Amino acid sequence: MLGQAARGLPSARTLELRELTSYAERLRSEVEERWGELPQDLRRELAVLARSWESGPPSRGLWGKAVDLWEGLKLSFALARGDVTREDLGEFLHAVSLLSRRVMDRLEEEDPAFREALRKALSEESVPLTKDELRALVLDD
């Protein structure tokens, strides 16, 4: 639902956007408090949403760029008309960003490699990165 909403922002109204923001905030709270109890299909959908949010939209060729341009223009007009306020849009994007980050945190916590690296770091078994390793991690992203 949130993924569809993000794609449909140009047609959203302020009230709808506020409802979606509230939904994202409640969902983030559920992820924080009850991740392990959430249904598997919901967890999968949240993971897809979080990964797509974190990585940004995939390149979709010339037609996709034209659609993105059109959607951007519609959003600009909605903002100009006051159908959507910048504050409400900002709050929505912030809420989805926080939800996405929390889901990614939960996915990392479930990853055995992450847990092992965390265990080593906490038990001081890990070795510090060299300057070259650190530079590669930062610049290769």
N, C-alpha and C positions, 0 to 999 in steps of 0.2 A: 504494500500500500504506500509506504513512504517513497519507494523507488518510483512508482507511478506518479506520485505527487510531485516529486522533484522534476520529472519530465513534463508534467502538466502545469508547472508554475505560472507560465504566462496567462493561463486562463483562470488561475485561482483568484479568489477574492480574499480580502483581509481576514474576514471571519473564518473562512476555510483554512487559511494559513495558520491562524491562531490555534484552531482545533488540531491541525497536523503537528504543530509545535508541541502542544500539550501531549499528544499521543506519543511523540518521539521521546519526550521527557519521562512519561510513565514507562515506556518500553525500556529506556535506559535504566530506570530504577529496578525494573524486573530483571534485567540482565545482571545488574550489580548484586541483587539480593538472592535471585533464584535461578541462575544460569543452568545449573545441573538439573533442575526440575522442569525446565521448559521443554515442550515437545520437540523431538528431533527435527521434524520438518520446519518448525519455526526457527530453530537454531541454524539450520542450513540456509534458510532465506535471509536471516540476519547476517550470516557470514558472507553471502553473495553481495548483499547491500554494502556491508562494511568494506569488502575488498574492492568493489567498484568505486566506492566513495574515496578510498585511500589511493587507488591507482589513477583515478580520473577517467574520463570517458575514452573508450577505445577509438582509434582513428577509423573513420567510416567512409573515407573517400570523398569525392567531390559532392555527391548527393547528400551525404551526411553533414558535410560542412554547410551546404545550402540550408538544410533543415535547421541546423544549429543557429545559423544567422537569422533565419526567420523567427525561431523561438526567442532569440535574444531581442529582436525588434519588438515582438509581442510583449515581452516582459518590460521593455523600456516604455512602451505605450501604457501598459497597466500601471507602472510606477508614475508616469506623467499624469495620468487621469486620476490617480489616487485610489485606484482599485486595490492596489497593494502598496503598503507603506514600506519604506526602506527599513524601518525599525523591525516591522513584522518579518520581512524577508531575512534580515540579519539574524533575528532570533530563531527563525526556522532553520537556517543554514547552520547556526551554532549548535542547536539542539541535535540535528542529524549528525554533525561532526562529533559531538560528544558521545552520542550513541555508537557511532562507528568505531571510535577509539576504544570504548569500553568493550565492544564485541571483539575487536582485535586483541585486546588485553586478555580476554577470556580464552580466545583461541590459542594464544601464545602459552598461557598457563597449562593448557591441555596437551601441548606439544612435548613429546618425550625429550627431544633434543634440547628444547628450551629449559625444561626442568633439570636436565643433567647439567647444562651450562650454569644454571642458577645455583645448583647444589655445589658445583666446583668453585664458583665465585664466592659463595658464602663460607665454604670450608677452606678458602685460600689455596685451592689446588690449581687455580688458573694462573697463567703467566701473563704479565703485562704485554700489551701490543707494542711492537716496534713502531718507529715513526713511519716506516714504509707501509706496514700493515694498516696503521691508522689512516694514513693518506689514501690508501687504496679503498678502504671502507667508505671514506667520506666522498672521494671523487668519483668512485664507480657508481654511485647511486644516481 
